[in-house]
Amino acid sequence: MRLSLLQFRDGSGVRGVAALGEDRVPRRVTGVETTRALAQGAIDAGHGLADAVAAAGLGEVVDLGTVTLLPPIDHDDPAHCVLTGTGLTHLGSAEGRDQMHRAAKADAAPTDSMKMFLMGVEGGKPADGTVGAQPEWFYKGNGHGLVAPGAPLRSPAFAKDAGEEPEIAGIYLVAGDGTPVRLGFALANEFSDHVTERGNYLWLAHSKLRPAAVGPELLVGDLPQEVIGTSRIVRDGETLWEKPFLSGEANMSHSIANLEHHHFKYGVFRSPGDVHVHFFGTATLSFSDGVTTQAGDVFEIEAAPFALPLRNPIAIEAAEPVSVRAL
């Protein structure tokens, strides 16, 4: 059975969780305020999220036009929500990156990006029980950078670019015994600075330290083998750029299990109670087509089996001085 979960805040400021079943009608999960609490209860009871929803029961229909949608997962202490990702994981994802880095090279030798991509093609989907090739990995920040559907994606004043990355994110809660538990998947916009990254591939870390939008749905269960969606940029009410994007393991050079292994193999990422949002990568960027975004542009990402799109406008933060003082 298809099941998605939404987090919202109603007009009175009260939080809630809604479930979307096969009929795609959102109904409030009785007595539940957060997805994390629902998931923790399921872990403690030894059953799945669908069972937890069934046990809680469903109440009234939620009018999504009268509530504020939140990210499908969060943590009351944002420092315990970890945002990370992997790149060069999708078939075709190396092309744009390779073009960025090859421009600075006079020889025809493969770039480091292409080498890493090929490692994934050759060894990113190992047989069951074995460890595959290690992917590119990056840190994006903590829960302070988790942006809700409809809220602005804020680019720092020093950024060179404000670019979208339409992809799927895995959502996890670490159980009390240190076991990472996948709750499901969400649409995501892994917001990045591609101009900075193009300047030097060693600046990848700088280019990724940006907020990211996630949601609005947490898809419970397995991700379809093929996810086909659309990514677009709307400016002044008109579509500036639009392109399909592909995800799911049929379109990936790594298996999801392999990406999960290489993230959670580090003990620091297995702290009980922590939430993890891990971005799986994309092969579709407006930047690769020469698009330069600006404040006020709206990113729109949609894909089946998610019923709701993810939309976020761009905002540019004001410059702020940075100073360090000695004690």
Steps between C-alpha positions, in 0.01 A plus 500: 500500500627848410557720804651846537528720808484880523592727789307823542412782737137609514364852533519477879868410488437138594715243324366184345574212264274404211496172308432471128379157394397363163229766465764775556272676750695632802353391832635593840679224691326498836704618796827544307682832470822404320623237257798439724277415799292268282815328370654471845182335625509255209863413572425449870202279417696297247276572201492723192367850438188373323416292808563802722257709293240224513540466878462876552202526266402773258284801578370795301605595148772767503439794267850565370395850395451602862815356661873565473689204364823411679786277388383137525757439777676728746645500850418730791876550538622588146857401592378140509375511140784429256486603132740314268513372146676305229583615148587336167249226584268522201558387144592815311586693815868521413449690175435846645763460772755373249440803279556731798833348588628422151486868407800558723700210356693501175548124481245233416553287812183413697414750769472389861123538470487262204726253679270496803190468284649200320584339836129513575399364160739208544451430870212705643246216495673207669347161561300462819717492808803665345627857513513698178698797376516802729305797359573867516361629832434847635363676807228763460433605856250428776130554558539878494541463122190283451249704298126431489292480182412851388762671717787695343831335420740764628828539318779674695613840376846363417366218278586500130192302396164381636431176315247221542569127513179297466538166671378243750605506864500208740356576845642317804466483878772330703353249746601475864745218426678709234332335201405743219135449404377623163159662536451562130580740219420860408529735206786742559677803361867469595577870451863564395747759368618358169713801402711458812529127433605562141779728616682212669368153579664528843238770570223241479468511880445878489245469219289253698476692829159638414142440616293230333126461448331170579145382472218525526444121508685221672440196278487197729646175371717435196588751233386393151781371281434788261395849603418742218443862588517856376719784622419856400583860582220758492582871468230766520233236451656356182701179461862600445639147479356150522646154467418143604714332764545133577571319823444162659754220483424428133656840424779487756857375491484413871244302693328680783628233739858577393453873554348434841788272598764758415318768699412306812829310520624799699410460866440874542193457277350226717417706809165387644216744440667690217310571179681474166395644165728358232481628142559236233604724210376602158604523135287805415605860565386826343857623552621246242268669249644845570219626724583769757238527773405812694310601810127438460538205265296200613627143482232237433572128529240230450515125445279194537432327735497823705160667483618849592770714335786676680510875433743754645592856402858630506596770747841665542619565853643835596876512547604467861840563654692202635736562784683278743607625838755353734433442868 
